[in-house]
């Protein structure tokens, strides 16, 4: 087992974690960024059209630029591994991966939504190729094309209205009945958006080029399957799991996101969180902004911590 010691440990090497790392590097703090096996959602994004200064860039290329920027600071190191245990909030924080033990004064959690459990057959193979978890991020790519949203709450209905406003031909699939959905469903229907109730999506099928082609659905009260052709499926029904952080004492909200205050501070002193792991709008610009806020405030906390000890 390798042993590492640093002032600030950042768990996650996506836009939030790397942005935090840049601010920690600028503050000349000894910083480790832990890059897990599960790729950042940004790495899986085929095309981005809303990053300032880049009219069009792939997610993987943008992430590569972020990493190079973070690593340009002498005191910022990126190491690889997934957290398997952590003890936090008791002075020195202790984090373990399968190959290393890391101690740090401050921890910033920026793990994204984590690896999603596939609930629809073929889903994970088509992420970035017609399967998306963020309508606001990817909707503009599907103007004048048929898109389907899959979910059971007000979020899916709000996003349906947003996608229609973007020019998408929008449909909603839910396993609830119309009467069980929030009242906004009436506005959705009035706008001419199809709402298909009491339906499950069993499988996502691609064409010969590996792009989404159709979905196979099954009515909850029927035997026969139904297929729909589409250009994109937005899945809004999955809940990320942050059980390892909850076990360590980090407070989560009712759907599994890490709770933070306006400084990105969690309920555990000296532990911050930023990006998709905190919920909200899953867009790279927001993740980067939260990461920078977490980095700035982590450095402030560290200065105060060292001042109190002196």
C-alpha positions in Angstrom: 0.0 0.0 0.0 1.3 3.4 -0.9 1.1 6.2 1.7 0.2 9.7 0.7 -0.2 12.9 2.8 -1.6 16.2 1.5 -3.3 19.3 2.7 -6.4 19.0 0.4 -7.7 15.8 -1.1 -10.2 16.1 -4.0 -12.2 13.0 -4.7 -13.1 13.1 -8.4 -11.4 14.3 -11.5 -14.3 15.8 -13.5 -15.0 19.5 -14.0 -15.8 20.2 -10.4 -12.8 18.4 -9.0 -10.4 19.8 -11.5 -11.7 23.3 -11.1 -11.2 22.9 -7.3 -7.7 21.6 -7.9 -6.8 24.6 -10.0 -7.8 27.0 -7.2 -6.0 24.9 -4.6 -2.9 24.9 -6.9 -3.1 28.7 -7.3 -3.1 28.9 -3.5 0.1 26.8 -3.5 -1.6 24.1 -1.4 -0.3 20.5 -1.5 -3.2 18.9 -3.3 -4.1 15.4 -4.5 -6.9 14.8 -7.0 -8.2 11.2 -6.9 -9.3 10.0 -10.3 -11.6 7.0 -10.1 -12.2 4.2 -12.6 -15.7 5.5 -13.6 -15.1 8.2 -16.3 -16.5 11.6 -15.7 -19.9 12.3 -17.3 -18.0 15.0 -19.3 -15.7 12.4 -20.8 -18.9 10.6 -22.1 -20.4 13.7 -23.7 -20.1 13.6 -27.4 -20.5 17.3 -28.1 -20.6 20.5 -26.1 -21.9 23.8 -27.5 -22.2 26.0 -24.4 -18.7 26.3 -22.9 -17.7 29.9 -23.2 -15.0 30.3 -25.8 -15.6 26.9 -27.5 -18.4 27.0 -30.0 -18.2 23.2 -30.3 -15.9 20.7 -28.5 -16.1 17.1 -27.4 -16.4 16.4 -23.7 -13.3 14.3 -23.7 -11.2 17.1 -25.3 -12.5 19.7 -22.8 -11.7 17.3 -19.9 -8.2 16.8 -21.3 -7.7 20.6 -21.2 -9.0 20.8 -17.6 -6.6 18.1 -16.5 -3.6 19.7 -18.2 -4.5 23.0 -16.5 -4.7 21.4 -13.1 -1.5 19.4 -13.5 0.4 22.6 -14.5 0.5 23.5 -10.8 3.6 22.1 -9.1 1.7 21.1 -5.9 -1.2 19.4 -7.6 -1.0 15.6 -8.2 -3.5 13.3 -9.9 -3.5 9.7 -8.7 -5.8 6.9 -9.7 -8.1 4.9 -7.5 -11.6 4.5 -6.0 -12.4 5.3 -2.4 -13.3 2.1 -0.5 -13.3 3.6 3.0 -13.0 7.0 4.7 -12.8 8.4 8.2 -13.6 12.2 8.1 -14.4 15.0 10.5 -12.1 13.9 13.3 -9.1 16.2 12.7 -7.0 14.4 10.1 -9.0 12.7 7.4 -8.1 9.2 6.3 -9.1 7.8 3.0 -8.3 4.4 1.5 -8.3 3.0 -2.0 -7.4 -0.6 -2.9 -3.7 0.5 -3.4 -3.2 3.5 -1.2 -3.9 5.2 2.1 -4.3 9.0 2.0 -4.4 11.5 4.9 -5.5 15.1 4.4 -6.5 18.2 6.3 -9.4 19.0 4.0 -11.6 16.8 1.7 -13.6 18.0 -1.4 -16.1 15.5 -2.7 -16.6 15.9 -6.5 -17.5 12.4 -7.6 -20.4 13.3 -9.9 -23.4 11.1 -10.0 -21.3 8.0 -9.8 -21.8 4.9 -11.8 -25.5 4.5 -12.5 -27.1 1.1 -12.2 -28.4 0.1 -15.6 -32.2 -0.4 -15.4 -32.9 -0.4 -19.1 -31.1 -3.0 -21.2 -28.6 -1.4 -23.5 -28.7 1.9 -21.7 -25.0 2.2 -20.7 -23.7 1.4 -24.1 -25.5 4.3 -25.6 -24.6 7.1 -23.2 -23.6 10.0 -25.4 -25.0 8.3 -28.5 -28.7 8.9 -27.9 -29.0 8.2 -24.2 -28.7 11.3 -21.9 -29.4 12.1 -18.3 -29.6 15.9 -18.8 -32.2 17.4 -21.1 -31.0 21.0 -20.6 -27.4 20.0 -21.6 -28.2 17.9 -24.7 -31.6 19.1 -25.8 -30.3 21.6 -28.4 -28.6 18.8 -30.3 -32.0 17.3 -31.1 -33.9 20.2 -32.6 -36.7 19.0 -35.0 -36.1 15.4 -33.9 -38.2 13.0 -31.8 -37.0 12.7 -28.2 -38.5 10.8 -25.3 -38.2 11.6 -21.6 -38.5 8.8 -19.0 -39.4 9.7 -15.4 -42.1 10.0 -12.8 -42.1 13.5 -11.3 -42.3 17.2 -11.9 -38.7 17.3 -13.2 -39.6 15.2 -16.3 -42.5 17.5 -17.1 -40.5 20.7 -16.7 -37.8 19.3 -18.9 -40.4 18.2 -21.5 -41.6 21.9 -21.8 -38.0 23.0 -22.0 -37.2 20.5 -24.8 -40.3 21.6 -26.8 -39.1 25.2 -26.4 -35.8 24.2 -27.9 -37.6 22.8 -30.9 -37.6 19.1 -30.1 -40.6 16.9 -30.9 -41.1 15.8 -27.4 -42.8 12.8 -25.8 -43.0 11.7 -22.1 -43.1 8.1 -20.9 -43.9 7.4 -17.2 -44.9 4.4 -15.2 -47.4 6.5 -13.3 -51.0 7.3 -14.4 -51.8 10.9 -15.5 -53.7 11.5 -12.3 -50.6 10.6 -10.2 -48.4 13.2 -11.9 -48.0 16.8 -10.7 -50.6 19.3 -11.9 -48.1 20.7 -14.5 -48.9 17.7 -16.6 -52.0 19.5 -17.8 -49.9 22.3 -19.2 -47.6 19.7 -20.9 -50.6 18.1 -22.6 -52.1 21.5 -23.6 -48.8 22.2 -25.3 -49.3 19.1 -27.5 -46.7 17.0 -25.8 -47.6 13.3 -25.8 -47.7 11.7 -22.3 -47.6 7.9 -22.4 -48.7 6.7 -19.0 -48.3 3.4 -17.1 -45.4 2.3 -19.4 -42.0 0.8 -18.7 -39.0 0.9 -21.0 -37.3 -2.5 -21.2 -34.6 -2.0 -23.8 -32.8 0.6 -25.9 -31.7 -0.6 -29.4 -29.1 1.0 -31.6 -28.6 1.0 -35.3 -25.7 -0.5 -37.2 -23.5 2.6 -36.3 -24.1 2.3 -32.6 -26.6 5.3 -32.4 -29.9 4.9 -30.7 -32.7 3.9 -33.0 -35.7 2.7 -30.9 -36.9 1.8 -27.5 -38.9 -1.3 -26.5 -41.6 -0.6 -24.0 -44.2 -2.7 -22.1 -47.5 -1.4 -20.7 -47.7 -2.1 -17.0 -51.1 -3.8 -17.5 -50.3 -5.6 -20.7 -48.3 -8.4 -22.2 -47.3 -7.1 -25.7 -44.4 -4.8 -26.2 -44.5 -1.5 -28.1 -41.6 0.1 -30.0 -40.9 3.8 -30.6 -38.3 5.2 -32.9 -36.4 8.2 -31.6 -33.2 10.3 -31.7 -32.7 10.6 -28.0 -33.9 9.1 -24.7 -33.6 11.3 -21.7 -33.6 9.2 -18.5 -34.7 11.1 -15.4 -35.7 8.2 -13.2 -32.4 7.1 -11.7 -31.2 8.0 -8.2 -27.4 8.1 -7.6 -26.0 6.3 -4.7 -23.6 8.1 -2.3 -23.9 5.5 0.4 -20.1 5.5 1.2 -20.3 9.2 2.2 -23.5 8.7 4.1 -21.9 6.0 6.1 -19.0 8.3 6.9 -21.5 10.9 8.3 -22.1 13.2 5.3 -25.7 14.3 5.2 -27.7 13.5 2.0 -31.0 14.9 0.8 -34.1 12.7 0.2 -32.9 11.6 -3.3 -29.2 10.9 -2.4 -27.5 14.2 -3.2 -24.9 15.6 -0.8 -26.3 18.6 1.1 -24.0 21.7 1.0 -24.3 25.3 2.2 -23.5 28.4 0.1 -19.8 27.8 0.6 -20.1 24.1 -0.6 -19.5 23.0 3.0 -21.1 19.8 4.0 -22.4 19.1 7.6 -18.9 17.7 8.4 -16.4 20.3 9.2 -13.6 20.5 6.7 -15.5 18.4 4.1 -16.8 20.1 1.0 -18.7 18.9 -2.0 -19.3 20.3 -5.5 -20.7 19.4 -8.9 -23.3 16.8 -9.9 -22.8 15.0 -6.5 -24.8 17.9 -4.9 -27.7 17.7 -7.5 -29.0 20.7 -9.2 -28.3 21.5 -12.9 -26.1 18.8 -14.4 -24.0 21.1 -16.6 -20.3 21.5 -16.9 -20.4 25.3 -16.2 -22.2 24.8 -12.9 -19.9 21.9 -11.8 -16.9 24.1 -12.6 -18.3 27.0 -10.7 -19.1 24.9 -7.6 -15.6 23.3 -7.8 -14.0 26.7 -7.8 -16.1 27.9 -4.8 -15.2 24.7 -2.9 -11.5 25.2 -3.7 -11.5 28.8 -2.6 -13.4 28.1 0.7 -11.3 24.9 1.4 -8.2 27.1 1.2 -9.7 29.7 3.5 -10.7 27.0 6.0 -7.2 25.5 5.9 -5.6 28.9 6.5 -7.8 29.4 9.6 -7.1 25.8 10.7 -3.3 26.3 10.6 -3.6 29.7 12.2 -5.5 28.2 15.2 -2.8 25.6 15.6 0.0 28.1 15.6 
